[in-house]
Amino acid sequence: MLITFFLCLFITALCWTWGLLTIECLNKTLRNNNDTQLHFSITCFVGLAAITTFSSVLSLFMPLGDLLALLLIMLPCIFVFFLKSFKQQIKNLKAFFFNIHISFVLLFLVCLILVLFMNSWYINNEDTLGYHAQIIQWIEKYKAVPGIAHLHARYGLQNSWFVSCALFSFSFLKTHALTFINSAVLAWYLFFVITKANKNLFNKNILHAFLWIILLLFSLWSYNQVRLAATTASPDFIATLYTWLLFYLLITHTNNKNSISFALIAILSIFTITIKLSAALVIILAIYSVIKLLALKKLKTVILCILCCTIILSSFVARNIISSGYPAFPSTFPDIVNVDWKFTKENGELIQNYITAYARIKSKATVDDIEKTVSMKSTEWIPEWWKNQSLADRSIIALTLFSFLFLLTRIKKVIHTSWEIKIALLTALTGIVFWFVKAPDPRFGFGFLITAPAIASGCFIHFNNNTELYWKKILIAFVLLMSVALGGYIVYRVINFFSPSQFLSPNGIRPVNYKTVKCNGTDINIPVIIYGCGSTDIPCAYDSCKTFEPRGAKITDGFRAK
């Protein structure tokens, strides 16, 4: 826990400085004289996107797990001290920390301690043990290697989040952990939500303060959000956080005097897609933002945005092609590259169908089960899908449906509202439809599912100010009650999921038993437990080299189908 805490501080400082540099660069192209001030957490998210993009390019040519890659990331931070806005940013940062009600301070500390406790326990998630950890290890130890999808199909599921995990795994410290960056990102999110609730409380906007706390409550209640991100290397909730950030910037920060938000939306939309393809419909926000920048005659900024988006997409596409032969695996469209390590189209489509089948009814991975589930009528799989959802996720889905019904009753107000709200609702609706058709597991759709309730409650419901003092006391009492409840959950985790070694560093992944076989002169590790490579040394596969072969004598030559 101690190592995690201090490394999170280091990661935060690094991302914050990169965020400041990125925002300063955008301000110069926009010729902004009003020195746009963004929340500390937003600046960190912007900086993480910039660092990950730079690292994604580096990862094509060099491993990211050694000290050299980290030093290259640290180097640009020197320039932040020369920014005119640096001192003002430090003052703003102090104000964030010293102007918070004691009840919100307590809530933040309890949430942070909970994240540290959860993050420090053993990683048991099937996906992280099955392929997340292996992909991260490949990025740590080697430049992009051709055809690793042949070792296991899911090794082809490359995304920019695994690049971040590899860079910030600090493997040279021999900590055996993958998710330091997860704790840092969750801390930013918790800090953002709690400080926004605090600000609205003191601005006497009690409704919005309640809404922020309710968002936090849902994030902690649903396992697929904070708890999943804290205990695995899954990119799902990270993509959700960036999606929420895009909607937040669109609705609250976009006006003619603050066009930097449009630039950030355009760039971060593309970055979000590279974290998780399930967020693909945020492309609508990117297109709208570019149109607005053109309308504001910010041609230089548009060119810079297009350049940044091209770099983000190019590194993502290049890594996918190198890993599987397809630009956006598991999608086999577009099929535009002909290389000898290309994954078969049939197996790629099988992976797509499996994702859909599993999201619908937790289908098994056999070909027959997948085909049967995908061919089911909606009236057949929806009841079972609903039965499989947790109470928290059912509540969120029901709240989303109710919100759209509520907005239909306010259709005239929706029509006469700003274009930003209309675009946000359109994106949320199309995103939900895309999610429900392709892979209706709630963790893939939270970025869109929660947007509709947020807009409906935040923009179309008004609060009676005559009772604000009464509700202020209720809110503070509720926050204190949440802190006590979370404290109780921490005690539960200490009793059931804690070992003394966790005080120093996370337990990471338990070692697994495996055997080593020769494959044309290359050692391949085969785990005893099926689909459980975990942190076993690479290359780790599951079929004893029956379906693939090395492309050369060196591991960096990659693999291809037999």
N, C-alpha and C positions, 0 to 999 in steps of 0.2 A: 504493500500500500504506500509506503514511504517513497519508494522508487517511482511508482506510478504518479504520485502527487507531484514530485519535483520534475519529472519528465513532462507532465501535463503543463506545468508552468513554463517550461522551456518551449514546448510546442506552441503554446498560446502566444508567447512573446515573439516567436518566429513568424507565426501566421499574422499577427497583428501588424508587425512592421512591414511585411509583404503587402498586406492590405492597404496600409497607408501609402506605400509607394505606388500601388496600382491605382488607387483613387486619385492621387496627385497627378499621375500621368493622364488620366481621363479628364480631370479638371483643366489641364493645360490645353488639351485638344478642344474642349468646350469653351475655353476662355472664361471660365467661371471666376467671378471676383468675390462671390459671397462665401467662399471656403466651405463647401458642403460638409456638414457634420453628420456622420452616421453613427449609429449605436456601436459600442465597443464590440459586441458579438458579431454584428454584421460585418464590421471591418475584418474580424478574424475569419469569417466564412469566405469573404472575398480573397483574403490572403491565402487560405488553404487551396482555393481553386487555382490561384496563380502558381503556387508552389507545386501542386499536383500536375498542372499542365507542363511546367518546366521539367519536372521529374519524369513525366510520361515520355517526353522526347529523349531525355537522357537514358531511360530504361531500354530504349531500342538498341543502344550501343554499349551500355555498361551496366554492371550490377548495381543495385541501390542499397545493399545491406552493409557496405563498409563505410568507414569514416569519411572517405573522399567525397561521396555523393552528398553527405550532410554538410561538409565544409563548403561545397559549391552552392548549397542552398543558403548557408549563413552569410556568404560574402556580400550579397546585395544589401543586407540589413545595415551595413555601415552607412549607407547613403541616407537613411531615414533621419539621422541626427542633423543633417543639413537642411531638412525641410523647414520652411517658415512656420508651417502649421504644427510642428512637433510639440512645442511647448503648450500650445492651446489644447492639443489632444491629451497631453498629460493632465492638464487642469480638468478637462472634461472627464477623464478617467477617475480622478480623485472624487469628483462630484458624484459620479455613479456609485462609488463605494460608501461615501459618507452621508448621502441623503436618502437612506433607505430606512423605513420603519423597522423597529426591532423584531417584529413578528415575521417580516419578510426575510430579514437576515437569518433568523432561526430556521425558516423553511429552506432557504438556500443551503445552509450548512448541513442540515439533515439530508437533503437530497444529494448533495455532493458526497457525503460520507457513505450513503447508500450505494451510489455509483461505484465508489472505490471498493467497497466490500464485494459487490457483485462482480466487478471486473477482476478481482484478485483470485476468485475461485477457479477451479478447473474448467476448461472449455469442453462442454459435452455436446454441443450442437452437431447434429448429423452432417449438415452441409459444410460446416467449418472443418470437421474431421474428414469428411469425404473429399472435398476439393478446394475450399477456401485456403486452408493452410498450405496446401501443395502449390497452388498458384502463387501465393505470397512468397514461398520459399524459392520458387523459380526466379521471381523478380529480384529477390535479395541476392542470389548467388550467380546469376548469369544475365547477360543481355538477352533480348528476345530470341527464343529458340524455336525453329520451325517445327510444326507438326506435333506439339505436345498433346494436342487433342486426341491423338491416337493412343496415348497411354491411358487416358480415360476421357470420354466425350466431354465431361463437364470442365476439364482443364481448358477447354476452348472458350469458356464463358468469361472472357476477359473484360475488365472494366477499370476505370480510373481509380476507384476506391481501393482496389488491391495494390495499386501503385503507392497510394498514401500509406497503407498499412505496412508495405515493405520498407519504405523510406523511414517511417517512424517506429519500426519494430526495435531499433537499436540492438540488432542481433550481435554486434561486436561487443556488447556488454554481457553476453551470455545469459540473458534474462529468461529466455525460452517463452516469451510472451509475444502476442501478435496485435494487441488491441490497445496500446497506449493512446493512440490517436482517437479511439472511440470515447475514452473517458474525457479527453479534452473537448471534443465536439459536444458531448452531452453537457459538460459544464457550461459551455457557451450558451447552449439552448436554455438550460435552467436559469442562468443569469439573465438572459434576455427576457424570458417570460415573467420572471419574478420582478425585475426592475420595471417592466411595462405595467404590471399590475400595481406596483408601488406608485409610479408616476400618475396613473389614472386615479388612484385613491386620493392623492393630494391635490389633483386638479378637479376633484369633486365629480369625476366621471365614474360613478360607482358601478354602473352596468358594465362598462368595458373592463374595469378592474376584475369584476366577477368572471367575465368571459375568459380573461387570460388565465385565471386560476382554474377554471373549468377545463381549459385546454390542457393545462399541466396535469390535472387529475386524470383525464382520459389517457394522457401519454404514459402515466405511471400505472394506471389500471390495466390497460391492454398490454399483454406480454409482448406483442409484436412491435412495440415501440421502444421505450427507454430500456426495458429489461432485455430485450433481444439485442439491442445495439451494445449494451454494456457487457454481455456475456458471450458474444460471438464476433466473427469478422464479417457478418452480413452487411451488405450495402443498402438494404431495404429502407431502414429508417433514416439513413443519411440522405438518400434520394428524396425521402419525404420532407426532411428539414429544408433542403434546398428548394424544393417545390413550394413549400410554405413561404420561404423567403421571397421567392419571385412574386407570389400573389401579394405579399405584404408590401413590397416595394411598389408594385403597380398601383395598389389602392391608396396607399398613404403617402408616398414620396414623389409621385409624378405630377409635375406642373411645369409651366413654361420656364420658371426660374431654376428648376432643379432637374434639368434634362440628364444629369449624370445617372439618375435612376434608370432611365430608358437604356442607356449604354450598359449598365450593370445587368439589367434584365436580359438584354440580347446575348451577352456573353455567358452569363450564368445559366441561361436556358440550355444552351448547347452543352455546357459542362455537366449539367444535371442529367442529360440524356446519356452521357458517357458513363455515369455512375450506374444507371439502371435504365434499360430500354423501355421498361414499363412506364417511364415518365415521358415518353416520346411526344405526347400531345402538348407539352409546354413549348413546342416549336411555334405554336400560335402566338404566345407571348413574345417570342423573339421577333417574329415577323411584324407584329403590331408595333413593337418598340423601334424597329428600324424605320418603319413608315413614319412614326412620330418624329424621329430624329431628322429624317429628310424634310418633313414639313417645317421643322424648326431651323432648317438650312444648316445643319451641323454635319456637313459633308466629310470633314476630316475625321470626325468621331465615327461616322458610319464606316469609313475606310478602315479605321483602327479596329472597330468591332468585327468587321468581316475578316480582317487579318487574324485577330485573336481566335475567332470561331474556326477559321481554317486550320490553325495550328492545333487547336483542341481536337477537332475531328480527324485531322490527318494522323496524329499520333495514336488515336483510338482505333482508327481503321487499319493502320499499319500493324499494330499489335495483334488485332484480330486476324488479319490475313496471315501473318507469320505463324500464329498459333494453330489456325484451322483451315486457312485458305479462303475464308469468306470475310467480307468487310464488317458484317454485323452479326456474327454467330450468336445464337443458333439459327438465325434467319439465313436461309440459303439464297435469299434475294438481296442484292443483285449478285448473280454468279458471273463475275467479270474477270476473275484471275485464274490462270491455268498454271498451277505449280504441282510438282510431284508429291508434295506432302498434303494435298487437299483432302479434307475429310469427305467421306462419301455423302452425296446429297440425300440419300435415303435415311442414313443415320442422323443427319442434321435435322431433317424433318421429324424424325422420331423423337428427338430431344424437344423440339417445339411442342409436339403433341403431348409429350409426357408432362411438360410444365403446365399445359392447359388441363390435362386429366387430373394431375395431382391437386391443382388449385380448386378443381370442382369437387372431387369426392375422395381426395387422398388416395388416388389410384396406385396400384402397384406398378413397378417398372417393366413388367413383361409386355411384350409386343401385343399379345391378345387383350390384356387388360386395358392397355392404352387405347387401342383401336375401338374397343367396346365402349369406353367412357367418352371418347371424342364423338362417337356416332350417336350417343344418347340424345333424346329430345330434351328440351329445357324443362318440360313438366316432369321429367324423370330424374334429372340430376339436381335441380334447384332445391327440392325438399331435403335431400341428403346433405347438400352443401350447407343449407341453413342450420341443420342439426349439428354439423361439425364446428360451427362458429362458437367462440366463447361468449359469455354474457356481455363482456365489455365490447367486443367487436359487433355483436348484434345490436347493441345500443347505439353505436356509431352509425351503422348502416341504416337503422330505423330513423335516427335523427336526421340523416342526410335526406331520406325520402320525405320526411315531414317538412324539411326546410324547402325543398323544391315545391311541395304543395302549398306551403305558406307563401312563397314568392309568386306563385300563380295567382293567389288572391290579391297580390300587390302588383299585378302586371303593369298597371298604368305608371306606378312609381318607378318600376324597373325600367320602363321605356324612357322615362324622362330623367333618369339618373345619368351619371357621367359615362363616357365611353369606356373608361377604365374598368368600372364595375361590370358593364355589359360584357366586355372582353373576358374578364375574370370568370363570370358565370358561364359563358360559352365554353371556355377552356375547361372548366371544372366538369361541365356536363359531358362534353365529348371525351374527356379523360376517363370519366366513370364508365361510359359506354364501351370504350376501348378496353378498359380493365375488365369489365364484366364478360366481354366476349372472349378475350384472349387468355386471361389468367385471374379468375375472381377470388384469389386469396387476399383478404383485407390488407395484409402487409404490403402488397404491390400497389394498392390504391389509396392509401391514407392521404397522400399528397393532394388528391382531388376530392376524396370523400368528406374531409373536414372543412374544405373551403366553402362549400355551399352553406352549412350551418353558421360558419363564421361571418359570412357576408349578410345572411338573412338576419342574424341577431345583432350584428354590429352596425349595420347600415339602415335597417328598416324597423327597428324596435327602439322606442324612446322611453326614457326613465323619468319618473316623477321626482323632481328635485326637492319637493317638500319633505320627503322622508329620507334624505341623503344621510343625515347623521345616524339615524336608526340603522340603515343598511351598512354604513361604514363599520359600526360596531359588530354587526353580524359577520361582515367579511373578515375582520381581524380575528374574531372568534373561530371562524371556519379555517383560516390559515393556521392558527395555533392547533386546532384539532387535527388538521392534516399532518402537522409536524409531529404530534404525539403518535398518530397512527403509523407514520413512516418510521418513527423511532422504535415502535413495537416490532415492525417488520425487520428492522436492522437487528434487534435482539434475536428474532427467530432465525435469521441467517447466521448470526454468530454461533448459535447453538447447533445448527444443522449443517452449515456450509462454511466452516472456518477451521484453519489450522494455524499454529503459531508462525509458520514460515511466511504466511501471507502479510504479516506486518511489514516485512521488508520488500517483497516483490510478489507479483502474481504467480500462481501455480502454473498457468499456461495449459498445455496439452499433455496428458499422460502419455508416456512412451508406450508403443504397441509392439507386440511380437511380430516378426516378419522373417521371411527367408529370402536369400539372394540367389538369383538364377542368372546364367549367362545368356545373353541374346546377341549373337554375332560378335562376341568379344566385349560387349558392354554389360556391366552389372545392372540388373533390374531388381529392385526390392519389391516383394510381394507380401502384403500383410496377411496374417492368419485370419483376422476378422475381415469379412467381405465389406468393401466400401468403407474402410477405416484406416487409410494411410496416415492420417493425422500429421504429426511432425516428423515422420520417418524420412530419412535422407532421400533426396531425389537422385535418380528417377524412381518413382514408386508407381506401380501399375497393378492391375487386378486380374489379368488373364495370362500371366506367364509367357508373354511374348508370342501368343498364338496368332494375333491378328495384325501385328505391326513389326517393323524392323528398323534398326538404326540406319540413318542415311550416310553415315561415315564413321570414322574411328573415334571422333571426339563427340562428347555429349552436345556441344554447341552446334553440331551438324544437324541435329534434330532427328525426327522419326517420320516414317511414312507407312502406309498400309501395305501388307504383303500381297 
